[in-house]
Amino acid sequence: MIPVHINLEIPYTCNGTERAHEGEVRAVNGQLQVYNGAMFEPIRSTAWVNDIDLETVVEWCKQKMEQELREQQMAEQFPAFAKAKENYDTIRRLVENELA
């Protein structure tokens, strides 16, 4: 298990010096902020924020990480799976661009 330490006093962005991505969340001076595509804005305490179940979010993250690891291992072991995943990822990006 990976230990997680939270210190909201340290500015943090997950992608280093790259430009922020829409939906990216960071903590600055004890305040959570989300990037809206143009700028970071504070996440206000609204009903949907208060209703988030942290255990559910963490469990989903664990399952997603396990799934991605399994897929990476299968791609290394089975070239056909790797190619199918590559094709899926390409088609997904094309469709997402078309819908944007």
A tleap script that builds the chain and sets N, CA, C and O, in Angstrom:
source leaprc.protein.ff14SB
mol = sequence {
  NMET ILE PRO VAL HIE ILE ASN LEU GLU ILE
  PRO TYR THR CYS ASN GLY THR GLU ARG ALA
  HIE GLU GLY GLU VAL ARG ALA VAL ASN GLY
  GLN LEU GLN VAL TYR ASN GLY ALA MET PHE
  GLU PRO ILE ARG SER THR ALA TRP VAL ASN
  ASP ILE ASP LEU GLU THR VAL VAL GLU TRP
  CYS LYS GLN LYS MET GLU GLN GLU LEU ARG
  GLU GLN GLN MET ALA GLU GLN PHE PRO ALA
  PHE ALA LYS ALA LYS GLU ASN TYR ASP THR
  ILE ARG ARG LEU VAL GLU ASN GLU LEU CALA
}
set mol.1.N position { 0.838 -1.170 0.000 }
set mol.1.CA position { 0.000 0.000 0.000 }
set mol.1.C position { 0.885 1.236 0.000 }
set mol.1.O position { 1.935 1.244 0.644 }
set mol.2.N position { 0.483 2.264 -0.702 }
set mol.2.CA position { 1.218 3.512 -0.791 }
set mol.2.C position { 0.698 4.462 0.279 }
set mol.2.O position { -0.495 4.764 0.306 }
set mol.3.N position { 1.582 4.943 1.171 }
set mol.3.CA position { 1.109 5.903 2.171 }
set mol.3.C position { 0.800 7.244 1.520 }
set mol.3.O position { 1.516 7.685 0.622 }
set mol.4.N position { -0.256 7.883 1.971 }
set mol.4.CA position { -0.660 9.178 1.425 }
set mol.4.C position { -0.582 10.208 2.541 }
set mol.4.O position { -1.157 10.025 3.614 }
set mol.5.N position { 0.134 11.290 2.276 }
set mol.5.CA position { 0.243 12.382 3.230 }
set mol.5.C position { -0.382 13.615 2.604 }
set mol.5.O position { -0.066 13.960 1.466 }
set mol.6.N position { -1.256 14.275 3.328 }
set mol.6.CA position { -1.931 15.462 2.808 }
set mol.6.C position { -1.448 16.675 3.593 }
set mol.6.O position { -1.571 16.730 4.816 }
set mol.7.N position { -0.897 17.648 2.866 }
set mol.7.CA position { -0.482 18.907 3.457 }
set mol.7.C position { -0.996 19.997 2.538 }
set mol.7.O position { -0.355 20.314 1.536 }
set mol.8.N position { -2.136 20.574 2.861 }
set mol.8.CA position { -2.762 21.551 1.989 }
set mol.8.C position { -2.061 22.902 2.014 }
set mol.8.O position { -2.521 23.840 1.362 }
set mol.9.N position { -0.963 23.025 2.748 }
set mol.9.CA position { -0.234 24.291 2.779 }
set mol.9.C position { 0.782 24.377 1.639 }
set mol.9.O position { 1.293 25.460 1.354 }
set mol.10.N position { 1.076 23.270 0.994 }
set mol.10.CA position { 2.076 23.256 -0.076 }
set mol.10.C position { 1.363 23.308 -1.419 }
set mol.10.O position { 0.508 22.464 -1.684 }
set mol.11.N position { 1.695 24.293 -2.294 }
set mol.11.CA position { 1.073 24.306 -3.627 }
set mol.11.C position { 1.378 23.005 -4.346 }
set mol.11.O position { 2.508 22.519 -4.300 }
set mol.12.N position { 0.395 22.447 -5.001 }
set mol.12.CA position { 0.563 21.166 -5.680 }
set mol.12.C position { -0.231 21.147 -6.975 }
set mol.12.O position { -1.390 21.558 -7.018 }
set mol.13.N position { 0.409 20.666 -8.019 }
set mol.13.CA position { -0.275 20.354 -9.260 }
set mol.13.C position { 0.330 19.070 -9.766 }
set mol.13.O position { 1.548 18.905 -9.703 }
set mol.14.N position { -0.470 18.162 -10.262 }
set mol.14.CA position { 0.014 16.816 -10.566 }
set mol.14.C position { 0.835 16.736 -11.839 }
set mol.14.O position { 1.526 15.737 -12.039 }
set mol.15.N position { 0.798 17.726 -12.701 }
set mol.15.CA position { 1.510 17.575 -13.965 }
set mol.15.C position { 2.751 18.448 -14.066 }
set mol.15.O position { 3.192 18.755 -15.174 }
set mol.16.N position { 3.318 18.850 -12.950 }
set mol.16.CA position { 4.572 19.591 -12.961 }
set mol.16.C position { 4.432 20.957 -13.596 }
set mol.16.O position { 3.534 21.725 -13.248 }
set mol.17.N position { 5.322 21.258 -14.529 }
set mol.17.CA position { 5.345 22.584 -15.131 }
set mol.17.C position { 4.485 22.685 -16.378 }
set mol.17.O position { 4.400 23.756 -16.979 }
set mol.18.N position { 3.846 21.599 -16.780 }
set mol.18.CA position { 2.980 21.637 -17.956 }
set mol.18.C position { 1.749 22.497 -17.678 }
set mol.18.O position { 1.418 22.783 -16.528 }
set mol.19.N position { 1.087 22.900 -18.746 }
set mol.19.CA position { -0.162 23.658 -18.610 }
set mol.19.C position { -1.214 22.763 -17.964 }
set mol.19.O position { -1.266 21.561 -18.225 }
set mol.20.N position { -2.036 23.351 -17.134 }
set mol.20.CA position { -3.067 22.596 -16.421 }
set mol.20.C position { -4.095 22.035 -17.398 }
set mol.20.O position { -4.314 22.587 -18.477 }
set mol.21.N position { -4.721 20.927 -17.001 }
set mol.21.CA position { -5.782 20.301 -17.778 }
set mol.21.C position { -7.113 20.602 -17.113 }
set mol.21.O position { -7.197 20.680 -15.887 }
set mol.22.N position { -8.141 20.769 -17.911 }
set mol.22.CA position { -9.463 21.063 -17.370 }
set mol.22.C position { -9.878 19.957 -16.408 }
set mol.22.O position { -9.797 18.773 -16.736 }
set mol.23.N position { -10.319 20.349 -15.225 }
set mol.23.CA position { -10.727 19.393 -14.202 }
set mol.23.C position { -9.625 19.057 -13.217 }
set mol.23.O position { -9.882 18.403 -12.206 }
set mol.24.N position { -8.394 19.494 -13.492 }
set mol.24.CA position { -7.277 19.229 -12.584 }
set mol.24.C position { -7.518 19.941 -11.262 }
set mol.24.O position { -7.980 21.081 -11.234 }
set mol.25.N position { -7.204 19.263 -10.178 }
set mol.25.CA position { -7.418 19.821 -8.845 }
set mol.25.C position { -6.058 20.036 -8.189 }
set mol.25.O position { -5.150 19.217 -8.332 }
set mol.26.N position { -5.933 21.152 -7.467 }
set mol.26.CA position { -4.705 21.423 -6.723 }
set mol.26.C position { -5.074 22.030 -5.375 }
set mol.26.O position { -6.184 22.523 -5.174 }
set mol.27.N position { -4.110 21.977 -4.461 }
set mol.27.CA position { -4.287 22.577 -3.143 }
set mol.27.C position { -3.282 23.700 -3.001 }
set mol.27.O position { -2.086 23.504 -3.217 }
set mol.28.N position { -3.767 24.882 -2.637 }
set mol.28.CA position { -2.905 26.043 -2.436 }
set mol.28.C position { -3.353 26.747 -1.163 }
set mol.28.O position { -4.512 27.142 -1.033 }
set mol.29.N position { -2.420 26.899 -0.222 }
set mol.29.CA position { -2.706 27.614 1.031 }
set mol.29.C position { -3.962 27.096 1.722 }
set mol.29.O position { -4.778 27.885 2.199 }
set mol.30.N position { -4.119 25.798 1.777 }
set mol.30.CA position { -5.250 25.201 2.470 }
set mol.30.C position { -6.559 25.233 1.717 }
set mol.30.O position { -7.602 24.901 2.280 }
set mol.31.N position { -6.528 25.633 0.437 }
set mol.31.CA position { -7.756 25.735 -0.355 }
set mol.31.C position { -7.653 24.820 -1.572 }
set mol.31.O position { -6.645 24.831 -2.278 }
set mol.32.N position { -8.694 24.028 -1.814 }
set mol.32.CA position { -8.739 23.208 -3.019 }
set mol.32.C position { -9.227 24.054 -4.175 }
set mol.32.O position { -10.188 24.812 -4.042 }
set mol.33.N position { -8.549 23.918 -5.330 }
set mol.33.CA position { -8.924 24.654 -6.526 }
set mol.33.C position { -9.033 23.690 -7.691 }
set mol.33.O position { -8.337 22.676 -7.733 }
set mol.34.N position { -9.914 24.010 -8.647 }
set mol.34.CA position { -10.087 23.196 -9.847 }
set mol.34.C position { -9.873 24.088 -11.067 }
set mol.34.O position { -10.273 25.252 -11.083 }
set mol.35.N position { -9.224 23.508 -12.103 }
set mol.35.CA position { -8.965 24.262 -13.328 }
set mol.35.C position { -10.185 24.157 -14.227 }
set mol.35.O position { -10.612 23.051 -14.559 }
set mol.36.N position { -10.757 25.293 -14.629 }
set mol.36.CA position { -11.989 25.300 -15.423 }
set mol.36.C position { -11.741 25.447 -16.926 }
set mol.36.O position { -12.679 25.645 -17.698 }
set mol.37.N position { -10.482 25.349 -17.332 }
set mol.37.CA position { -10.146 25.501 -18.744 }
set mol.37.C position { -9.479 26.825 -19.024 }
set mol.37.O position { -8.808 26.981 -20.044 }
set mol.38.N position { -9.655 27.789 -18.124 }
set mol.38.CA position { -9.043 29.101 -18.287 }
set mol.38.C position { -8.226 29.489 -17.054 }
set mol.38.O position { -7.189 30.143 -17.166 }
set mol.39.N position { -8.701 29.083 -15.888 }
set mol.39.CA position { -8.023 29.459 -14.645 }
set mol.39.C position { -8.419 28.500 -13.530 }
set mol.39.O position { -9.415 27.785 -13.634 }
set mol.40.N position { -7.618 28.496 -12.454 }
set mol.40.CA position { -7.983 27.730 -11.269 }
set mol.40.C position { -8.958 28.556 -10.451 }
set mol.40.O position { -8.740 29.746 -10.222 }
set mol.41.N position { -10.042 27.914 -10.008 }
set mol.41.CA position { -11.002 28.605 -9.156 }
set mol.41.C position { -11.252 27.749 -7.923 }
set mol.41.O position { -11.175 26.523 -7.992 }
set mol.42.N position { -11.549 28.386 -6.799 }
set mol.42.CA position { -11.745 27.629 -5.559 }
set mol.42.C position { -12.938 26.686 -5.661 }
set mol.42.O position { -13.948 26.999 -6.292 }
set mol.43.N position { -12.798 25.537 -5.032 }
set mol.43.CA position { -13.928 24.612 -4.926 }
set mol.43.C position { -14.708 25.053 -3.699 }
set mol.43.O position { -14.213 24.993 -2.573 }
set mol.44.N position { -15.902 25.486 -3.930 }
set mol.44.CA position { -16.729 25.969 -2.830 }
set mol.44.C position { -17.425 24.794 -2.160 }
set mol.44.O position { -17.651 23.757 -2.784 }
set mol.45.N position { -17.752 24.956 -0.922 }
set mol.45.CA position { -18.438 23.908 -0.178 }
set mol.45.C position { -19.900 23.875 -0.606 }
set mol.45.O position { -20.744 24.570 -0.040 }
set mol.46.N position { -20.178 23.069 -1.596 }
set mol.46.CA position { -21.551 22.925 -2.070 }
set mol.46.C position { -22.065 21.550 -1.689 }
set mol.46.O position { -21.315 20.712 -1.189 }
set mol.47.N position { -23.325 21.327 -1.923 }
set mol.47.CA position { -23.937 20.049 -1.536 }
set mol.47.C position { -23.217 18.871 -2.175 }
set mol.47.O position { -22.987 17.858 -1.513 }
set mol.48.N position { -22.857 18.987 -3.457 }
set mol.48.CA position { -22.231 17.822 -4.105 }
set mol.48.C position { -20.856 17.541 -3.535 }
set mol.48.O position { -20.437 16.384 -3.499 }
set mol.49.N position { -20.136 18.571 -3.085 }
set mol.49.CA position { -18.828 18.342 -2.463 }
set mol.49.C position { -19.018 17.663 -1.113 }
set mol.49.O position { -18.277 16.737 -0.782 }
set mol.50.N position { -19.990 18.103 -0.334 }
set mol.50.CA position { -20.222 17.526 0.980 }
set mol.50.C position { -20.744 16.096 0.899 }
set mol.50.O position { -20.577 15.329 1.847 }
set mol.51.N position { -21.367 15.727 -0.206 }
set mol.51.CA position { -21.931 14.390 -0.345 }
set mol.51.C position { -20.922 13.355 -0.841 }
set mol.51.O position { -21.256 12.173 -0.930 }
set mol.52.N position { -19.703 13.769 -1.165 }
set mol.52.CA position { -18.702 12.827 -1.667 }
set mol.52.C position { -18.285 11.899 -0.538 }
set mol.52.O position { -17.915 12.347 0.547 }
set mol.53.N position { -18.348 10.605 -0.806 }
set mol.53.CA position { -17.933 9.599 0.165 }
set mol.53.C position { -16.487 9.238 -0.157 }
set mol.53.O position { -16.218 8.561 -1.149 }
set mol.54.N position { -15.559 9.688 0.682 }
set mol.54.CA position { -14.136 9.492 0.432 }
set mol.54.C position { -13.778 8.012 0.294 }
set mol.54.O position { -12.952 7.654 -0.545 }
set mol.55.N position { -14.378 7.166 1.095 }
set mol.55.CA position { -14.084 5.727 1.004 }
set mol.55.C position { -14.465 5.179 -0.367 }
set mol.55.O position { -13.743 4.350 -0.922 }
set mol.56.N position { -15.587 5.630 -0.919 }
set mol.56.CA position { -16.023 5.189 -2.245 }
set mol.56.C position { -15.030 5.643 -3.303 }
set mol.56.O position { -14.686 4.881 -4.206 }
set mol.57.N position { -14.572 6.878 -3.193 }
set mol.57.CA position { -13.613 7.417 -4.153 }
set mol.57.C position { -12.305 6.635 -4.082 }
set mol.57.O position { -11.755 6.255 -5.116 }
set mol.58.N position { -11.811 6.395 -2.888 }
set mol.58.CA position { -10.552 5.669 -2.721 }
set mol.58.C position { -10.693 4.246 -3.243 }
set mol.58.O position { -9.781 3.740 -3.898 }
set mol.59.N position { -11.802 3.599 -2.969 }
set mol.59.CA position { -12.015 2.232 -3.455 }
set mol.59.C position { -12.050 2.193 -4.978 }
set mol.59.O position { -11.475 1.296 -5.594 }
set mol.60.N position { -12.732 3.177 -5.592 }
set mol.60.CA position { -12.770 3.245 -7.056 }
set mol.60.C position { -11.354 3.420 -7.607 }
set mol.60.O position { -10.987 2.779 -8.592 }
set mol.61.N position { -10.560 4.286 -6.974 }
set mol.61.CA position { -9.182 4.520 -7.424 }
set mol.61.C position { -8.358 3.244 -7.341 }
set mol.61.O position { -7.596 2.929 -8.255 }
set mol.62.N position { -8.511 2.515 -6.249 }
set mol.62.CA position { -7.776 1.249 -6.104 }
set mol.62.C position { -8.157 0.272 -7.213 }
set mol.62.O position { -7.287 -0.349 -7.823 }
set mol.63.N position { -9.457 0.137 -7.472 }
set mol.63.CA position { -9.915 -0.774 -8.525 }
set mol.63.C position { -9.394 -0.342 -9.886 }
set mol.63.O position { -8.987 -1.185 -10.686 }
set mol.64.N position { -9.400 0.950 -10.159 }
set mol.64.CA position { -8.922 1.475 -11.438 }
set mol.64.C position { -7.425 1.215 -11.596 }
set mol.64.O position { -6.975 0.834 -12.677 }
set mol.65.N position { -6.663 1.414 -10.545 }
set mol.65.CA position { -5.221 1.156 -10.601 }
set mol.65.C position { -4.943 -0.328 -10.835 }
set mol.65.O position { -4.063 -0.674 -11.622 }
set mol.66.N position { -5.686 -1.209 -10.158 }
set mol.66.CA position { -5.520 -2.648 -10.355 }
set mol.66.C position { -5.863 -3.046 -11.783 }
set mol.66.O position { -5.162 -3.857 -12.388 }
set mol.67.N position { -6.942 -2.477 -12.324 }
set mol.67.CA position { -7.345 -2.765 -13.699 }
set mol.67.C position { -6.263 -2.329 -14.680 }
set mol.67.O position { -5.918 -3.077 -15.595 }
set mol.68.N position { -5.725 -1.123 -14.498 }
set mol.68.CA position { -4.691 -0.632 -15.397 }
set mol.68.C position { -3.432 -1.486 -15.318 }
set mol.68.O position { -2.783 -1.724 -16.337 }
set mol.69.N position { -3.078 -1.949 -14.123 }
set mol.69.CA position { -1.916 -2.826 -13.967 }
set mol.69.C position { -2.146 -4.159 -14.675 }
set mol.69.O position { -1.260 -4.659 -15.367 }
set mol.70.N position { -3.345 -4.738 -14.499 }
set mol.70.CA position { -3.680 -5.999 -15.185 }
set mol.70.C position { -3.596 -5.831 -16.698 }
set mol.70.O position { -3.046 -6.685 -17.393 }
set mol.71.N position { -4.144 -4.726 -17.205 }
set mol.71.CA position { -4.115 -4.492 -18.645 }
set mol.71.C position { -2.690 -4.311 -19.146 }
set mol.71.O position { -2.356 -4.781 -20.234 }
set mol.72.N position { -1.848 -3.641 -18.376 }
set mol.72.CA position { -0.451 -3.466 -18.766 }
set mol.72.C position { 0.258 -4.817 -18.809 }
set mol.72.O position { 1.018 -5.086 -19.740 }
set mol.73.N position { 0.018 -5.672 -17.809 }
set mol.73.CA position { 0.630 -6.992 -17.772 }
set mol.73.C position { 0.153 -7.855 -18.946 }
set mol.73.O position { 0.945 -8.572 -19.556 }
set mol.74.N position { -1.156 -7.781 -19.260 }
set mol.74.CA position { -1.682 -8.551 -20.388 }
set mol.74.C position { -1.105 -8.052 -21.702 }
set mol.74.O position { -0.817 -8.847 -22.596 }
set mol.75.N position { -0.934 -6.739 -21.826 }
set mol.75.CA position { -0.371 -6.173 -23.050 }
set mol.75.C position { 1.069 -6.621 -23.245 }
set mol.75.O position { 1.498 -6.852 -24.375 }
set mol.76.N position { 1.823 -6.747 -22.148 }
set mol.76.CA position { 3.199 -7.219 -22.242 }
set mol.76.C position { 3.253 -8.698 -22.617 }
set mol.76.O position { 4.167 -9.135 -23.315 }
set mol.77.N position { 2.283 -9.451 -22.154 }
set mol.77.CA position { 2.276 -10.897 -22.395 }
set mol.77.C position { 1.624 -11.276 -23.723 }
set mol.77.O position { 2.035 -12.248 -24.356 }
set mol.78.N position { 0.624 -10.528 -24.148 }
set mol.78.CA position { -0.131 -10.868 -25.349 }
set mol.78.C position { -0.110 -9.704 -26.337 }
set mol.78.O position { -0.819 -8.718 -26.138 }
set mol.79.N position { 0.693 -9.803 -27.400 }
set mol.79.CA position { 0.787 -8.721 -28.376 }
set mol.79.C position { -0.563 -8.362 -29.021 }
set mol.79.O position { -0.806 -7.197 -29.336 }
set mol.80.N position { -1.420 -9.338 -29.213 }
set mol.80.CA position { -2.731 -9.059 -29.811 }
set mol.80.C position { -3.553 -8.158 -28.889 }
set mol.80.O position { -4.264 -7.272 -29.363 }
set mol.81.N position { -3.461 -8.377 -27.581 }
set mol.81.CA position { -4.169 -7.532 -26.625 }
set mol.81.C position { -3.612 -6.115 -26.672 }
set mol.81.O position { -4.369 -5.144 -26.643 }
set mol.82.N position { -2.296 -5.999 -26.745 }
set mol.82.CA position { -1.654 -4.679 -26.817 }
set mol.82.C position { -2.133 -3.917 -28.050 }
set mol.82.O position { -2.427 -2.725 -27.970 }
set mol.83.N position { -2.212 -4.603 -29.188 }
set mol.83.CA position { -2.656 -3.954 -30.424 }
set mol.83.C position { -4.128 -3.551 -30.323 }
set mol.83.O position { -4.502 -2.454 -30.739 }
set mol.84.N position { -4.958 -4.431 -29.772 }
set mol.84.CA position { -6.381 -4.121 -29.614 }
set mol.84.C position { -6.574 -2.910 -28.697 }
set mol.84.O position { -7.412 -2.050 -28.970 }
set mol.85.N position { -5.806 -2.845 -27.620 }
set mol.85.CA position { -5.894 -1.709 -26.703 }
set mol.85.C position { -5.424 -0.429 -27.392 }
set mol.85.O position { -6.023 0.632 -27.214 }
set mol.86.N position { -4.368 -0.529 -28.165 }
set mol.86.CA position { -3.883 0.634 -28.911 }
set mol.86.C position { -4.951 1.135 -29.888 }
set mol.86.O position { -5.192 2.338 -29.984 }
set mol.87.N position { -5.586 0.214 -30.610 }
set mol.87.CA position { -6.654 0.590 -31.538 }
set mol.87.C position { -7.832 1.218 -30.803 }
set mol.87.O position { -8.391 2.216 -31.258 }
set mol.88.N position { -8.209 0.635 -29.666 }
set mol.88.CA position { -9.301 1.188 -28.865 }
set mol.88.C position { -8.984 2.605 -28.418 }
set mol.88.O position { -9.820 3.501 -28.533 }
set mol.89.N position { -7.769 2.807 -27.905 }
set mol.89.CA position { -7.375 4.138 -27.433 }
set mol.89.C position { -7.405 5.155 -28.566 }
set mol.89.O position { -7.833 6.292 -28.366 }
set mol.90.N position { -6.956 4.757 -29.752 }
set mol.90.CA position { -6.952 5.657 -30.906 }
set mol.90.C position { -8.379 6.026 -31.305 }
set mol.90.O position { -8.681 7.199 -31.521 }
set mol.91.N position { -9.252 5.031 -31.403 }
set mol.91.CA position { -10.640 5.283 -31.792 }
set mol.91.C position { -11.343 6.134 -30.736 }
set mol.91.O position { -12.127 7.022 -31.071 }
set mol.92.N position { -11.065 5.865 -29.473 }
set mol.92.CA position { -11.675 6.660 -28.393 }
set mol.92.C position { -11.278 8.134 -28.516 }
set mol.92.O position { -12.129 9.017 -28.406 }
set mol.93.N position { -9.979 8.402 -28.745 }
set mol.93.CA position { -9.521 9.794 -28.891 }
set mol.93.C position { -10.192 10.454 -30.089 }
set mol.93.O position { -10.599 11.613 -30.007 }
set mol.94.N position { -10.312 9.730 -31.202 }
set mol.94.CA position { -10.962 10.290 -32.394 }
set mol.94.C position { -12.419 10.643 -32.108 }
set mol.94.O position { -12.888 11.716 -32.489 }
set mol.95.N position { -13.123 9.752 -31.447 }
set mol.95.CA position { -14.540 9.997 -31.136 }
set mol.95.C position { -14.672 11.164 -30.164 }
set mol.95.O position { -15.535 12.025 -30.337 }
set mol.96.N position { -13.805 11.195 -29.124 }
set mol.96.CA position { -13.871 12.300 -28.168 }
set mol.96.C position { -13.605 13.638 -28.857 }
set mol.96.O position { -14.254 14.638 -28.548 }
set mol.97.N position { -12.648 13.656 -29.791 }
set mol.97.CA position { -12.371 14.897 -30.536 }
set mol.97.C position { -13.556 15.299 -31.394 }
set mol.97.O position { -13.854 16.485 -31.537 }
set mol.98.N position { -14.232 14.311 -31.966 }
set mol.98.CA position { -15.400 14.595 -32.804 }
set mol.98.C position { -16.537 15.168 -31.967 }
set mol.98.O position { -17.266 16.045 -32.429 }
set mol.99.N position { -16.691 14.677 -30.738 }
set mol.99.CA position { -17.767 15.135 -29.867 }
set mol.99.C position { -17.469 16.494 -29.233 }
set mol.99.O position { -18.384 17.207 -28.820 }
set mol.100.N position { -16.188 16.847 -29.158 }
set mol.100.CA position { -15.804 18.120 -28.509 }
set mol.100.C position { -16.181 19.326 -29.333 }
set mol.100.O position { -15.926 20.458 -28.923 }
savepdb mol mol.pdb
quit
